[in-house]
Amino acid sequence: MNFLAHLFLSGDDEEVMVGNLLEDFVVGRIEHPRNEHYNENIKNGILLHRLIDSFTDTHPIVSDCKSVLYKKYHKYAAVVIDIFFDHFLAIHWEKYSSEPFEDFRKRVHSSFQKHWDVMPERMKPMIESMIKHDWLKNYSEFWGMERALTGISRRTAYESNMENAVEDLKLHYDFFDEKFSVFFPLMINECTNFLINKGYVASNKSV
């Protein structure tokens, strides 16, 4: 799961949403003293992010998807699938949410702006770019995915060729679309159960 899915799966609490994306900048155990400045909602967002990653990385449906791309992208096949799945969430948005996509994006942007001081300095340029260029909307377009994959490819240790992965999506579009349609409701249920157990309600979900 990439940015759009992580944010969508965070439910309605703004701090959980911020914590979910903030996890990429958190090292080690959530209860380590270095993380004690985060409140409970932020920490739950971090834990939710880790749940999403674990569920995704170990699920056989996702493994089937990665197997199609592994020969070309090796360990980065998982990254490519994350972007592909954000694409399918964006284009099938009304199937999974009762909240209009534009309203959701505005809510996300507002949440990060309201909790600006909580975010690590290294995270802020990414969020600024996300808001300015409307990354979440762009996942619905091939050019938007290509831009995202190109940006990730530039940060890899060696030449990953991920910027070309949109061509693989076009080639196997129906296959990936079908796999997403089976996997994502399972992911929603997993995250909804987590949020309910923590005392939240993921009210914008329609699955």
Secondary structure, DSSP 8 states (H G I E B T S, - for coil): --HHHHHHTTTT-HHHHHHHHHGGG--S-TTSGGGTTS-HHHHHHHHHHHHHHHHHHH-HHHHHHHHHHHHHHGGGHHHHHHHHHHHHHHHTHHHHBSS-HHHHHHHHHHHHHHTGGGS-TTTHHHHHHHHHHTHHHHTTSHHHHHHHHHHHHHTSSS---GGGHHHHHHHTHHHHHHHHHHHHHHHHHHHHHHHHHTT---TTB--
